[in-house]
């Protein structure tokens, strides 16, 4: 796995780098192709935060954890990524079986495994007009939503998404075709 490590308000020491490479190397076994991951380590208000984003076969895995120890944050972010990979692989295998139900044995009795069903339960259509990012933020806040889809008048009339981040700031998603 090819890692790109960044530090915000913290120096990424050689020991931290080796530890992150060792731990994140565990998820490399799940994929046949060589993967790239961006790792950002930061310290904010005494919390050691690790964010990992990895693009694997068109799938984007992302996890972030903040604890009072950088090494514990790395361990927990790897656990989160492994759960995401397991969930993704389960969905792929379920599609391959086309509903052939796996049985789990509990106390000697086979029981069907509970699987999360993915279903679109509602579809909305609405008119969107070109607007600057600041107006989109105002619209989102007026509606009381955490995200807002709009046509960005400042960026070639492309569809963008503005969203509220956990830290209270805003993020902008500008989709790009591969």
SERO-4910 file (N, C-alpha, C, O; in steps of 0.05 Angstrom, whole numbers):
BEGIN
 pado doro    nc1    nc2    nc3   cac1   cac2   cac3    cc1    cc2    cc3    oc1    oc2    oc3
  Unk    A     17    -23      0      0      0      0     18     25      0     37     27     15
  Unk    A     11     43    -17     26     68    -19     12     89     -2    -11     96     -7
  Unk    A     26     99     18     14    119     37     26    146     32     50    149     27
  Unk    A      8    166     34     17    194     34      9    205     61    -15    208     67
  Unk    A     29    211     78     23    221    105     27    251    107     46    262     96
  Unk    A      8    264    121      9    292    125      5    297    155     -9    281    168
  Unk    A     17    318    165     13    325    193      2    354    195     13    372    183
  Unk    A    -18    357    212    -29    384    218    -25    389    247    -36    374    264
  Unk    A    -10    409    254     -4    416    282     11    393    296     11    392    321
  Unk    A     23    375    281     38    354    293     59    345    273     54    345    248
  Unk    A     83    338    282    104    328    265    101    298    263     99    284    283
  Unk    A    100    288    238     98    259    233    126    248    236    142    249    218
  Unk    A    131    236    259    157    224    264    161    198    249    142    187    238
  Unk    A    185    189    247    191    164    233    177    141    247    168    122    234
  Unk    A    175    141    274    162    120    288    132    120    282    120     98    278
  Unk    A    119    143    281     91    145    273     87    135    245     68    120    239
  Unk    A    105    143    227    103    135    199    104    104    197     88     92    183
  Unk    A    124     92    210    127     63    209    103     49    221     93     29    209
  Unk    A     93     59    243     69     47    256     45     48    238     30     28    235
  Unk    A     40     71    225     18     75    207     21     56    183      1     43    175
  Unk    A     44     54    171     49     36    149     44      7    156     32     -8    140
  Unk    A     53     -1    180     49    -28    189     19    -34    193     10    -55    183
  Unk    A      5    -17    207    -23    -22    213    -40    -20    188    -58    -37    183
  Unk    A    -36      0    171    -52      4    147    -45    -17    126    -61    -22    108
  Unk    A    -22    -29    128    -14    -51    110    -33    -75    114    -34    -92     96
  Unk    A    -46    -77    137    -65    -99    142    -88    -99    123    -98   -121    115
  Unk    A    -97    -76    114   -120    -75     96   -112    -80     67   -129    -85     50
  Unk    A    -86    -80     62    -76    -85     35    -81   -113     26    -83   -119      2
  Unk    A    -84   -132     45    -88   -160     38   -115   -165     26   -119   -186     14
  Unk    A   -134   -147     29   -161   -150     19   -163   -145    -11   -183   -152    -24
  Unk    A   -142   -133    -23   -144   -125    -51   -121   -135    -67    -98   -137    -58
  Unk    A   -126   -142    -92   -106   -153   -110    -88   -131   -121    -64   -135   -126
  Unk    A   -100   -107   -125    -85    -85   -137    -71    -69   -115    -80    -68    -92
  Unk    A    -49    -55   -122    -36    -37   -104    -53    -13    -99    -64     -1   -118
  Unk    A    -57     -5    -74    -75     16    -68    -60     41    -57    -37     38    -48
  Unk    A    -72     64    -60    -61     88    -50    -80     99    -28   -104     98    -31
  Unk    A    -68    110     -7    -84    121     15    -71    147     24    -46    150     25
  Unk    A    -88    167     31    -79    192     43    -85    191     72   -108    186     81
  Unk    A    -65    196     89    -68    195    118    -61    223    128    -39    234    123
  Unk    A    -79    234    144    -75    260    156    -76    257    186    -96    247    197
  Unk    A    -54    264    199    -53    263    229    -53    292    239    -38    309    229
  Unk    A    -70    297    259    -72    324    269    -77    324    299    -86    304    310
  Unk    A    -70    346    312    -76    349    340    -93    374    342    -85    396    335
  Unk    A   -118    371    353   -136    393    357   -148    391    385   -160    371    392
  Unk    A   -144    412    400   -155    413    427   -147    389    444   -164    378    459
  Unk    A   -122    380    441   -113    357    457   -121    330    446   -113    310    458
  Unk    A   -136    329    425   -145    304    413   -127    297    389   -121    314    373
  Unk    A   -118    272    388   -102    263    366   -120    250    345   -132    229    350
  Unk    A   -122    263    322   -141    255    301   -126    243    277   -106    254    268
  Unk    A   -136    220    268   -125    207    244   -148    204    223   -169    193    230
  Unk    A   -143    214    199   -163    212    177   -149    196    155   -126    202    148
  Unk    A   -163    176    144   -152    160    122   -173    159    100   -196    154    104
  Unk    A   -163    165     75   -180    163     51   -164    145     32   -141    151     25
  Unk    A   -178    124     22   -165    106      3   -184    101    -20   -208     95    -16
  Unk    A   -174    103    -44   -190     97    -68   -181     69    -78   -158     65    -86
  Unk    A   -200     50    -78   -194     23    -86   -215     13   -105   -239     11    -99
  Unk    A   -207      8   -130   -225     -2   -151   -250     15   -154   -272      4   -156
  Unk    A   -248     41   -153   -271     58   -156   -286     63   -131   -305     79   -130
  Unk    A   -279     48   -110   -292     51    -83   -275     69    -66   -251     66    -65
  Unk    A   -288     88    -53   -273    106    -35   -279     98     -6   -302     99      3
  Unk    A   -258     91      8   -260     84     36   -250    108     52   -230    120     45
  Unk    A   -265    116     73   -256    139     89   -263    133    118   -285    124    124
  Unk    A   -245    139    135   -250    136    164   -234    157    179   -213    166    170
  Unk    A   -245    166    201   -232    185    218   -238    179    247   -260    172    254
  Unk    A   -217    181    264   -219    175    292   -203    196    307   -181    203    299
  Unk    A   -213    205    330   -199    223    348   -199    211    376   -220    206    387
  Unk    A   -175    207    387   -172    198    415   -150    215    428   -140    234    416
  Unk    A   -144    208    453   -123    223    466    -95    212    461    -75    221    472
  Unk    A    -93    192    443    -67    180    436    -66    175    406    -84    162    395
  Unk    A    -45    183    393    -43    180    363    -42    151    355    -54    143    335
  Unk    A    -28    134    370    -26    106    364    -53     92    366    -60     75    350
  Unk    A    -68     99    387    -95     88    390   -113     97    367   -130     82    358
  Unk    A   -110    122    359   -126    132    336   -120    116    311   -138    110    296
  Unk    A    -95    110    306    -87     94    283   -100     67    284   -111     57    265
  Unk    A    -98     54    308   -110     27    311   -140     28    305   -150     10    291
  Unk    A   -154     48    316   -183     49    313   -191     55    284   -212     46    275
  Unk    A   -176     72    271   -182     79    243   -179     54    225   -194     51    206
  Unk    A   -159     37    231   -155     13    215   -179     -6    220   -188    -19    202
  Unk    A   -188     -8    245   -211    -25    252   -236    -15    236   -251    -31    225
  Unk    A   -240     11    235   -263     22    220   -261     15    190   -281      7    178
  Unk    A   -237     18    179   -233     11    151   -238    -18    145   -251    -25    125
  Unk    A   -229    -36    163   -234    -64    160   -263    -71    161   -273    -88    146
  Unk    A   -279    -58    178   -308    -62    179   -321    -53    153   -339    -66    143
  Unk    A   -312    -30    142   -323    -20    117   -317    -40     94   -335    -46     78
  Unk    A   -293    -50     93   -285    -69     73   -302    -95     75   -311   -105     55
  Unk    A   -305   -104    100   -321   -128    104   -350   -124     95   -361   -142     82
  Unk    A   -361   -101    101   -389    -95     94   -391    -94     63   -410   -105     51
  Unk    A   -371    -82     50   -371    -80     21   -369   -107      8   -384   -114    -10
  Unk    A   -351   -124     18   -347   -151      7   -372   -168     11   -379   -184     -6
  Unk    A   -385   -164     34   -410   -179     39   -431   -172     18   -445   -189      8
  Unk    A   -433   -146     12   -453   -137     -8   -446   -149    -35   -464   -158    -50
  Unk    A   -421   -149    -43   -413   -160    -69   -419   -190    -70   -430   -200    -90
  Unk    A   -413   -204    -48   -418   -233    -48   -448   -239    -48   -457   -258    -61
  Unk    A   -464   -222    -35   -493   -226    -35   -504   -222    -64   -521   -237    -73
  Unk    A   -493   -202    -78   -502   -199   -106   -494   -223   -123   -509   -231   -140
  Unk    A   -471   -234   -118   -462   -257   -133   -479   -281   -128   -485   -297   -146
  Unk    A   -488   -284   -103   -505   -307    -96   -533   -303   -105   -549   -322   -107
  Unk    A   -541   -278   -110   -568   -270   -118   -588   -280    -98   -608   -294   -105
  Unk    A   -583   -273    -73   -603   -279    -52   -602   -308    -42   -622   -317    -31
  Unk    A   -580   -321    -44   -579   -349    -35   -574   -353     -6   -565   -374      2
  Unk    A   -579   -334     12   -578   -335     41   -557   -352     54   -557   -377     52
  Unk    A   -538   -340     68   -518   -354     83   -530   -360    111   -545   -344    122
  Unk    A   -525   -384    121   -535   -391    148   -512   -388    168   -490   -396    163
  Unk    A   -519   -378    191   -500   -375    213   -509   -395    235   -533   -397    240
  Unk    A   -490   -409    246   -497   -429    267   -495   -415    294   -474   -404    301
  Unk    A   -517   -417    310   -517   -406    337   -529   -427    355   -552   -434    353
  Unk    A   -513   -436    375   -521   -457    393   -530   -482    378   -549   -495    386
  Unk    A   -516   -489    357   -523   -513    342   -546   -510    323   -552   -529    308
  Unk    A   -560   -488    324   -584   -483    307   -577   -464    284   -568   -442    290
  Unk    A   -581   -472    259   -576   -453    237   -596   -430    238   -620   -435    241
  Unk    A   -586   -406    235   -603   -382    234   -595   -365    210   -571   -363    204
  Unk    A   -614   -353    197   -607   -335    175   -591   -311    185   -598   -300    206
  Unk    A   -571   -304    170   -555   -281    177   -570   -255    170   -583   -253    149
  Unk    A   -570   -237    189   -584   -211    184   -566   -194    166   -543   -189    172
  Unk    A   -578   -185    144   -563   -168    126   -579   -143    121   -603   -143    120
  Unk    A   -564   -121    119   -576    -95    115   -587    -93     86   -572    -99     67
  Unk    A   -612    -86     83   -624    -84     56   -620    -56     46   -627    -37     60
  Unk    A   -610    -53     22   -607    -26     10   -631    -21     -8   -635    -35    -28
  Unk    A   -646     -1     -2   -670      5    -18   -674     36    -18   -671     49      2
  Unk    A   -681     46    -41   -689     74    -43   -718     75    -35   -735     63    -48
  Unk    A   -724     90    -14   -752     91     -4   -767    116    -13   -791    118     -9
  Unk    A   -751    136    -23   -764    160    -32   -747    174    -53   -723    175    -51
  Unk    A   -760    185    -73   -746    200    -94   -758    228    -95   -782    231    -95
  Unk    A   -740    248    -96   -750    276    -97   -739    288   -123   -717    283   -131
  Unk    A   -756    304   -135   -748    320   -158   -753    349   -152   -774    356   -141
  Unk    A   -734    366   -158   -738    394   -153   -722    411   -173   -701    402   -184
  Unk    A   -732    434   -178   -718    452   -197   -695    465   -182   -697    473   -159
  Unk    A   -673    468   -197   -650    481   -185   -641    504   -203   -642    502   -228
  Unk    A   -633    526   -191   -625    549   -207   -596    554   -201   -586    549   -179
  Unk    A   -582    566   -220   -554    573   -215   -552    594   -193   -567    613   -192
  Unk    A   -532    590   -175   -528    608   -153   -499    607   -144   -486    586   -148
  Unk    A   -489    628   -131   -462    626   -120   -462    609    -95   -483    603    -83
  Unk    A   -439    601    -86   -436    583    -63   -448    596    -38   -461    582    -22
  Unk    A   -444    622    -34   -454    635    -10   -485    634     -8   -496    630     13
  Unk    A   -498    637    -31   -527    635    -32   -536    606    -26   -556    602    -12
  Unk    A   -521    586    -35   -527    558    -30   -525    553      0   -542    538     11
  Unk    A   -505    564     13   -502    561     42   -527    573     56   -537    561     75
  Unk    A   -535    597     48   -558    609     60   -583    593     56   -599    589     74
  Unk    A   -587    582     32   -610    565     26   -610    540     44   -631    532     54
  Unk    A   -587    528     46   -584    504     63   -592    510     92   -607    495    104
  Unk    A   -582    532    102   -588    540    130   -617    547    133   -629    540    154
  Unk    A   -629    560    113   -658    566    115   -675    541    116   -695    540    130
  Unk    A   -667    520    101   -681    495    100   -676    478    125   -691    460    131
  Unk    A   -654    484    139   -646    468    163   -634    441    156   -635    423    172
  Unk    A   -622    439    132   -610    414    123   -580    415    128   -568    436    134
  Unk    A   -567    391    126   -538    389    130   -524    390    103   -499    391    102
  Unk    A   -539    388     81   -527    390     54   -547    403     35   -570    405     41
  Unk    A   -536    413     12   -553    426     -7   -542    422    -35   -518    428    -39
  Unk    A   -558    412    -54   -549    408    -81   -557    432    -98   -580    441    -96
  Unk    A   -538    443   -113   -544    467   -129   -527    468   -154   -507    454   -156
  Unk    A   -534    486   -172   -518    491   -196   -500    514   -189   -510    536   -183
  Unk    A   -474    510   -191   -455    531   -183   -451    551   -205   -438    545   -225
  Unk    A   -461    575   -201   -459    596   -221   -431    606   -224   -423    618   -245
  Unk    A   -414    601   -204   -386    610   -205   -368    590   -218   -344    596   -223
  Unk    A   -378    566   -223   -361    544   -233   -374    531   -258   -381    507   -256
  Unk    A   -377    545   -279   -387    534   -305   -414    520   -303   -419    500   -317
  Unk    A   -431    529   -285   -458    517   -282   -457    487   -277   -474    472   -288
  Unk    A   -438    478   -261   -437    449   -255   -453    444   -229   -456    462   -212
  Unk    A   -463    420   -226   -477    412   -202   -457    407   -180   -438    392   -183
  Unk    A   -461    420   -157   -444    418   -134   -461    412   -109   -486    414   -110
  Unk    A   -448    404    -88   -461    399    -62   -446    414    -41   -422    412    -39
  Unk    A   -461    430    -26   -449    444     -2   -459    428     22   -482    419     23
  Unk    A   -441    424     42   -449    409     66   -437    421     91   -416    435     90
  Unk    A   -450    416    114   -441    426    139   -422    404    151   -430    381    153
  Unk    A   -398    413    158   -378    394    170   -383    392    200   -396    408    212
  Unk    A   -371    371    212   -374    367    241   -363    390    257   -372    396    279
  Unk    A   -342    403    246   -330    426    261   -346    452    258   -337    472    268
  Unk    A   -369    451    243   -386    475    240   -380    491    215   -396    508    208
  Unk    A   -358    485    202   -352    498    177   -367    485    154   -384    467    158
  Unk    A   -362    493    129   -376    482    106   -356    469     87   -333    477     85
  Unk    A   -366    449     73   -350    436     52   -364    438     26   -389    440     25
  Unk    A   -349    437      4   -361    438    -23   -351    414    -38   -327    408    -39
  Unk    A   -370    399    -50   -364    376    -66   -368    384    -95   -390    392   -103
  Unk    A   -346    382   -111   -348    388   -139   -342    361   -154   -319    353   -157
  Unk    A   -363    348   -164   -359    322   -177   -341    325   -202   -343    345   -217
  Unk    A   -325    304   -207   -309    303   -231   -311    275   -242   -309    255   -228
  Unk    A   -314    273   -268   -316    247   -281   -288    236   -284   -268    251   -288
  Unk    A   -286    210   -281   -260    197   -282   -251    194   -311   -229    182   -316
***
